[in-house]
């Protein structure tokens, strides 16, 4: 076993398969055949002399040994990415001004900006958390170099839609949805104000199905929405990105909300190597998690 070297590509397949609960979806995500993905899993099981997955219903879940490997695999893949970023980014210097909508703050700050800052200590990074309209305005006037937003009604000249992710109804675990629907009582909504893309999606979907609703709680930030939903004041509409436990996605009883795009915007001046490297890193992380 000392001479055994685990295959990073096989580990990536394993991690994706567990996260998707399906190695067929992992194959599709990596543009590989299902036989190639099966070969990756068999190789890992042979190298570790362990059964790594078990079937429960329609899903594949990790065994106890699989859980151990999953934890190590994520660390090994992250280290691999960090090594590559370090070698590619040597000698980068400059200042980058980055703006994020609140939903992306934890994910991108942790996986992208934090890693980028550690690798490139000579780069000065300024980060701003702001609503959609504020970020678009800052891109247009040049005070931000890069921003990550949901796909809204306004498109900047230098923007790309890099992923799509499902939009969900979200509630506390004990929210009595059936009571409101059966009694035809207006559904209480918790929203971000004003001009929220998700609020608009919710209202359009409910109106189309002739489901009564009323806004019972409004917040200027997403940070104010989650506690209100957790308290059972009402339900909200959001993606799973940043959705805190123990809030739950409502899977039936309400109309589907479709997907929403994730966009990366850049100012016209954001063309140097530092900014391009950061945009590339942000794009890869978001595509890996949400495409």
N, C-alpha and C positions, 0 to 999 in steps of 0.2 A: 504493500500500500504506500510505502514511502515514495516510490517513483511515480505514483499516480498524480496527474495534474488535471484538475477539473476544467472542463471546456466552458469558457465564458459565454459562448453563444448558446450552449445547451442550458446553462444556468439562466440566461435571459428568457429562453423558451419556457423553462420551468416556472419562473416567477410570473410571467404573463399568463401561463395556463392556470395557475392557482388564482391569480387576481380575477381572471375572466370566468373561473370555474369551468373552463372548457378549453381543451387543447386545440379543438377545431377553430375556435375564435383566435387563439394565440397564433395558429398557422396563418389565418387570414390577415392578422395584424402585421405579421412579419413577411407577408407575401411568399410563404413557403407552402409546400404540399403537406397534407396531414401525415403522410408516411415519413417525411423528413422530421417533423415534430415528434412523432412516435419514436423515431430512431434516437433523437436527443434524450428523451425520457428514459429509454432503455439503456442508453449509454451511462447516464447518471446513476441509475439503479445498479448497474453492473459495477461501476467504479466505487460506489459507496456500500455495495453489498447490502442494500436496503430496499424495502418496498416504500416508495415515496408518496403514492397517491392511493386513495380508495374511492369507490363510487358510492354516492348516496343519492338515490333517486336519479335525476337527470344530470347531476353535477359530479365533478371530480374534486375531492377535497384532500388536503395533505394528511398523511399519517403523522404519528408523533415524530418519526424520523424526518418526514417531509417538512414539518414545522421548523425543526432545527436547521435543515438545509436552506429553507426559505429565508430565515433570518441572516444566515451567513452569505447567501447568494446576493441579497440586496446590498449588503455591505461591500462585497467584492465588486459588484457592478458599479457601485457609486465610486469606489476607489479607482477602478479602471477609468471611469469618466474624468475623475479629478486629475489623474496622471496625464491623460491626453490633453486636457485643458491647460494644465501647467506647462507642458512642453510646447503647445501651440501658442501660448500667450506670453512667453518670455519676452521681455523688453517692451511690453505695451505700457504706455503712459497716457495720462490725460484725465479729464473730468467727464462724468456721464450723469445726466439728470434724467431720472426714471420716474414715471408715474404709473400707479396701479389703481384699479378699482378694488374696493374692499374685499371682494370675494377672492381675489388672487393673492392678497397680501401674504398670508401664511405660506401658501404653496411656493410662490415664486421667491419670496424673501428667503425661505429656507433652502430650496433646491437650486436656485439660480443666483440671486444677488449675493447671498452669504458665501456660496462657493466661489463665485467670481471675485469677490473682495479678498478672500483668503489666498487665492492663487495669485492675484495681482495687487499686492500691497501698495504699489506705487500709483495705483489708480484711485482717484477721489470720486466717490459715488454719493449723489444726493437722491433721496427717495421721497416721493410724495404720494400719500393715499388720498384720493379725491373721487368725487362723483364723475359720471360720464361726461357731462357738459363741461366741467372744469378741466378735465384732461384734454378734451378735444381743443378747447380754447388755448390751453398751454402749448399744445403741439403746433397750433396755427401761428401763435405769436413767437414761437421759438424758445420759450422758457423751459420746455421739456425737449429732450432728445428722443426719448422712446416712451411709449405708453402702451399698456395692455388693458383692453376694455372688452366688454361684450359688444357684439355687433349691433350697432344702433342705426338710427335713421340717417346719420351724417357720415359721409365717407371722406377722409382726408386724402390728399393727392398721393401720399406715400404710405399706404396701408395694405396689409394682407390679412385675409381670413385664414387662420392656420389650423383651426379645429372646429368641430361642432360637438356639443354635449347636450343630453336630454334635460328638459325643464320639468320639474316635479312639483306637485302639491306636497307641502310639508306641515306636519302637525306634531303635537305632543303625543306620547303613546296612548294616553287615555282620552283623547279628544272624541266627543260623542258625535261623529260625523253623521251616522245613521239617523240620529234624533233630528238633526236639522233637515236632512233630505226627506225623511218620512213625513214630518210635520209641515214641510214647505216653509220652514223658518229661514229668513235671510241668513246666508252663510257669513260668519264674521271673518273679515280679512284683516291681516296685519301687513302693512305695506311701508315701503320707503317713499317719502314724498320729497319734492314733486317730480313729475315727469319720469316715473320709473318704468323701464321696459318690461319688467316682470309684472308690475301692477297692470299694465296695459294688456299683457298676454292673459292674465287671470280674468279680467273683466270681459274681454272679447270671448273667451272660451265659455264662461258662465252665461253670458247673454245669448250666445249661439244655441245653448241647450235650455234656455229659459229657466235657469236656476237663479233664484233670488240671492242677492248678496248685499252686504253693507260694510264699509270700512269702519272698523271699531278702534283701530290703533294706527297711528302714523309716526314714523321716526325719520329723522334726517340722516340716519346712518344704519347700515346693516347691523351694527353692534347693538342697536336698540330693538331690532326686530326679533332676534333669537330669544331673549329673555321673555318677551311677551308671548311668543309661540309656546315656549316651554311652560309658561304659567297657565296655558289653556285659554288665553284671551281670544284667540282665533287661529286661523291657519294662514300660511303664506305660500308664495311661489318662488322657487329658487332652483338652482342645480344642486347636485350633491357636493360640489366643490365648497369646502369650508363649512358644510352643514354639521353642527356639533351634536354629539351624543347627549342625551338619548332621543333626540328628535327623530321622527320616522317619516319616510316617504309614503304617501297615500297611494296604494297600488290599484284601488278600484273604487267606483262610486262617483268619480268626477271625470270630466272630459280630459282627453290627452292634450298636452301642451306643445308637443313637437320638440324641436331642437333650437338651440341658439348658438350663434357663431362666436368664436374668440378671435379678436383682432389685435394685431401688433401695428401700432402707428409709429412713424418716425418723422421728425422734422426734416425739412429739405436739407439742412446742414448736417444731419446725422449720417455721414458717409465715411468717416474714418475707420481705421481697422479696429479700434477699441469697441466702438459702438456696433460694428458689424459682428464682432465676436460675441458680444452680449446678446444681440438679437438672435443669433444662431443658437445660442445656448437656451434662451427662453423658448424659442420655437421648438427645439428638440424635446425639452421637458414637457411642454404642453401637449405636443403631438403624442408623446409616449404615454401620457396619462389620460388624454381625453379624446383622441381621434377615434 
